[in-house]
């Protein structure tokens, strides 16, 4: 298990930003806004699921995971707080977070399931976010022209998602999760994640009066489905998760480590946290 550092991001999210804050691009702004709208509730679910999963292990079996899970929880809690501030700005701009209500209803309906299902769902979502994260770090041009503070927010989040990409996966297998259910959960999470983000992106574009503009979709197609697009470009890595011998560490994390080394002035380390997860 790895040591995870919790970092306090040194950016200002109290100052308002433009509606089309991402490179002045309506589609990219709407898409990233939709992702952000899912994070506060999603990150809390990830923290709760992994902590609950770890507690099902005997104390001696918990110990090898304790420090990493604590660091995972610390990083996700920081992501939750920062994106809550970001989303408050979106709410002031008139954007309605319908996705959060949909996710809350789904979580309530599934709350009774075995904890392995929740940890497996977390591992699946973490794989998707790790793919997006590494794509962001590999394609900084996607945010060219974006305010420094907002570009830093998204690249910092990306770097940490890549950094802790194995935590939920390892806990899932430690508590008895199997490959068959891991794949079933991954397919389900992929479907719900993309439909949720797509629906919220459309809502955001409608609010921005950009939904039916040709320029919006002329930007969306290469960003999503171009040879190096965020969806098409990640397809082979998405498919890797279906292999029985897959582990997230098989995907490189050098971009994450490099960004964190190059941007130390953007955050203050708070950890690693070595106390057992509670």
Residue pairs with C-beta under 8 A, 6 or more apart in sequence:
1 64
1 65
1 67
1 68
1 170
2 68
2 163
2 166
3 67
3 68
3 71
3 272
4 67
4 68
4 70
4 71
4 72
4 74
4 75
4 163
4 164
4 167
4 271
4 272
4 273
5 71
5 269
5 270
5 271
5 272
6 71
6 74
6 75
6 78
6 269
6 270
6 271
6 272
6 273
7 75
7 78
7 156
7 160
7 267
7 268
7 269
7 270
8 78
8 267
8 268
8 269
8 270
9 78
9 82
9 152
9 153
9 156
9 266
9 267
10 265
10 266
10 267
10 268
11 149
11 152
11 153
11 266
12 149
13 82
13 85
13 86
13 89
13 149
13 153
14 85
16 89
16 92
17 89
17 147
17 150
18 24
19 29
19 93
19 208
20 26
20 29
20 208
21 29
21 146
21 147
21 150
22 28
22 29
22 32
22 142
22 143
22 146
22 150
23 142
23 143
23 144
23 145
23 146
24 145
25 219
26 205
26 208
26 210
26 213
26 215
26 216
26 219
27 201
27 205
27 210
27 216
27 217
27 219
27 220
27 223
28 142
28 143
28 219
28 223
29 204
29 208
30 201
30 204
30 205
30 208
30 210
31 197
31 201
31 204
31 220
31 223
32 154
33 90
33 95
33 200
33 201
33 204
34 99
34 196
34 197
34 200
34 201
34 204
35 132
35 197
36 83
36 86
36 87
36 90
37 87
37 90
37 95
37 97
37 99
37 100
37 200
38 99
38 100
38 103
38 193
38 196
38 197
38 200
39 79
39 80
39 83
39 87
40 80
40 83
40 84
40 87
40 100
41 100
41 103
41 104
41 107
42 103
42 125
43 76
43 77
43 79
43 80
43 83
44 80
45 107
45 118
45 122
46 76
46 122
46 125
46 126
46 168
47 72
47 73
47 76
47 77
47 80
48 118
49 115
49 118
49 119
49 121
49 122
49 168
50 69
50 72
50 73
50 119
50 122
50 167
50 168
50 171
50 277
51 69
51 73
51 277
51 278
52 115
52 118
52 119
53 115
53 116
53 118
53 119
53 171
53 172
53 175
54 62
54 65
54 66
54 69
54 171
54 175
54 277
55 62
56 115
56 175
57 65
57 174
57 175
61 174
62 276
62 277
63 276
65 170
65 171
65 174
65 277
66 275
66 276
66 277
67 272
67 273
67 274
67 276
68 164
68 167
68 170
69 167
69 171
69 277
70 271
70 273
70 274
70 275
70 276
70 277
71 164
71 271
71 272
71 273
72 164
72 167
72 168
73 277
74 270
74 271
74 273
75 160
75 163
75 164
76 164
79 157
79 160
82 153
82 157
83 157
86 153
87 97
90 97
91 97
94 207
95 203
95 204
95 207
96 203
96 207
97 200
98 199
98 200
98 203
99 196
99 197
99 199
99 200
102 196
102 199
103 196
106 192
110 117
110 118
115 175
116 172
116 175
116 176
116 177
116 181
117 181
117 185
119 168
119 171
119 172
119 175
119 177
120 172
120 177
120 181
120 182
120 185
121 185
121 188
121 189
122 168
122 172
123 168
123 169
123 171
123 172
123 177
123 182
123 185
124 182
124 185
124 186
124 188
124 189
124 190
124 241
125 189
125 193
126 161
126 164
126 165
126 167
126 168
126 169
126 248
127 165
127 169
127 186
127 238
127 241
127 248
128 189
128 190
128 193
128 238
129 161
130 161
130 162
130 165
130 248
130 251
131 234
131 237
131 238
132 158
132 161
132 230
132 234
133 157
133 158
133 159
133 161
133 162
133 165
133 256
134 158
134 162
134 251
134 252
134 253
134 255
134 256
135 230
135 233
135 234
136 142
136 143
136 154
136 155
136 158
137 155
137 158
137 159
137 162
137 255
137 256
137 259
138 255
139 228
139 230
140 151
140 155
142 223
142 230
143 150
143 151
143 154
143 155
152 263
152 266
155 259
155 263
156 259
156 263
156 266
156 267
158 256
158 259
159 255
159 256
159 257
159 259
159 260
160 256
162 253
162 255
162 256
163 253
163 256
163 257
163 260
165 248
165 249
165 251
165 253
166 247
166 248
166 249
169 247
169 248
172 182
179 244
182 241
183 241
183 242
186 241
186 242
190 238
202 211
205 211
205 216
210 216
222 229
223 229
223 230
224 230
224 231
224 232
225 231
225 232
226 232
226 233
227 233
237 251
240 246
240 250
240 251
